[in-house]
Structures are given as structure tokens and as C-alpha cells.
Amino acid sequence: MTYVYNESTAVVGPLAAFAEPHTYDLCEPHARNLTAPRGWDVVRHEGEFEPPPPTTDDLVALAEAVREAARPAPPRPPTDAEHPTAQPAPQQGRRGHLRVIPPNH
């Protein structure tokens, strides 16, 4: 769906193959039942709503998702149970409006 304010027109048609300003993807039921404000015209695509063909953007997004899933998780620090003699390092930080102050202050 896209709209043209200066012509008071909403256009409902197939999904765009690339992003455009003032264009929104709608599911088929919403595309078929869309209404416009009083005084506006609605121009509807007659026919089936078919998904757009895949683009290189789709392939790049898929490749990035696979790379992200394959990245090893960062190592986590050992817990006190794993090293019972280790003293926890003092922590100081900020979280929202609260501060963590080390115990020796």
C-alpha cells in the first residue's frame, strides 16, 4: 500500500520489489479490506497478490543470519563454584538511575 497525500489517494497493489518511502507491506486480508479516510480514493490492484521475486538483499540477509548463528559465543567468566578461592573483582557501574559501589567504599 502506498498513498499520495496531495491527490488524497491510497493505492493497494502487489508487494514492492524494493523499499520506497510511504510504502507499506500488508497481508492479503488487510490489503483486500483496506478503507481510506472520507474523501480519499482507493485504487486497488485487480488480480492475485503474488510475492515479489527474491532479490540480492534477501540473499545477503540470509547469509548474514547464517554467519551470526555460526559465530561462537564469547567465553564466559568462571563462576565462584568453579574457582572457590577466587575473590570476586569489585564492580562499579551504572544501571539506569542506580549505581553499584564497591564494598570497600
LUMVEX-798268 format. One line per 5 residues: their letters; for each residue x negated, y, z negated of C-alpha. Coordinates in nm, 2 decimals, decimal comma, padded with zeros to 4 digits, always signed. Layout:
N
A	X Y Z; ...
***
This chain:
105
MTYVY	+00,00 +00,00 +00,00; -00,12 +00,35 +00,08; +00,05 +00,68 +00,06; +00,04 +01,02 +00,22; +00,14 +01,30 -00,01
NESTA	+00,18 +01,58 +00,25; +00,42 +01,36 +00,45; +00,60 +01,20 +00,15; +00,54 +00,86 +00,30; +00,43 +00,52 +00,15
VVGPL	+00,30 +00,26 +00,38; +00,32 -00,11 +00,29; +00,12 -00,35 +00,51; -00,14 -00,62 +00,51; -00,44 -00,62 +00,28
AAFAE	-00,72 -00,39 +00,40; -01,05 -00,55 +00,50; -01,24 -00,27 +00,32; -01,18 -00,03 +00,04; -01,01 +00,31 +00,12
PHTYD	-00,92 +00,59 -00,12; -00,55 +00,60 -00,22; -00,50 +00,23 -00,11; -00,38 -00,04 -00,35; -00,35 -00,41 -00,31
LCEPH	-00,01 -00,55 -00,40; +00,10 -00,91 -00,44; +00,36 -01,01 -00,18; +00,67 -00,99 -00,41; +00,57 -00,64 -00,52
ARNLT	+00,49 -00,54 -00,16; +00,84 -00,66 -00,04; +01,02 -00,49 -00,33; +00,84 -00,16 -00,35; +01,05 +00,15 -00,37
APRGW	+00,94 +00,51 -00,33; +01,05 +00,83 -00,51; +01,36 +01,01 -00,39; +01,29 +01,20 -00,07; +01,00 +00,98 +00,03
DVVRH	+00,99 +00,74 +00,33; +00,87 +00,38 +00,31; +00,71 +00,23 +00,62; +00,69 -00,15 +00,60; +00,48 -00,39 +00,80
EGEFE	+00,72 -00,64 +00,96; +00,58 -00,99 +00,96; +00,37 -01,21 +00,73; +00,12 -01,08 +00,48; -00,20 -01,27 +00,56
PPPPT	-00,51 -01,24 +00,35; -00,79 -01,04 +00,52; -01,08 -01,24 +00,67; -01,38 -01,28 +00,44; -01,64 -01,00 +00,45
TDDLV	-02,01 -00,99 +00,37; -01,90 -00,81 +00,05; -01,72 -01,13 -00,06; -02,02 -01,34 +00,01; -02,25 -01,10 -00,18
ALAEA	-02,02 -01,10 -00,48; -02,01 -01,48 -00,48; -02,39 -01,50 -00,46; -02,42 -01,26 -00,75; -02,18 -01,46 -00,96
VREAA	-02,37 -01,78 -00,89; -02,70 -01,61 -00,98; -02,56 -01,47 -01,30; -02,42 -01,81 -01,41; -02,76 -01,98 -01,33
RPAPP	-02,97 -01,73 -01,54; -03,10 -01,89 -01,86; -02,96 -01,75 -02,18; -03,20 -01,52 -02,38; -03,38 -01,70 -02,67
RPPTD	-03,20 -01,65 -03,00; -03,40 -01,57 -03,31; -03,43 -01,86 -03,56; -03,18 -01,88 -03,84; -03,27 -01,89 -04,22
AEHPT	-03,16 -02,26 -04,22; -03,43 -02,33 -03,95; -03,70 -02,14 -04,15; -03,60 -02,13 -04,51; -03,92 -01,95 -04,63
AQPAP	-03,89 -01,67 -04,38; -03,78 -01,33 -04,52; -03,53 -01,15 -04,30; -03,66 -00,84 -04,15; -03,50 -00,52 -04,28
QQGRR	-03,24 -00,39 -04,03; -03,14 -00,04 -03,98; -02,89 +00,05 -03,71; -02,57 +00,23 -03,64; -02,23 +00,08 -03,56
GHLRV	-01,96 +00,33 -03,49; -01,95 +00,56 -03,79; -02,12 +00,32 -04,03; -02,50 +00,28 -04,08; -02,70 -00,02 -04,20
IPPNH	-02,96 +00,09 -04,45; -03,24 -00,15 -04,56; -03,21 -00,28 -04,92; -03,54 -00,11 -05,04; -03,39 +00,24 -04,98
***
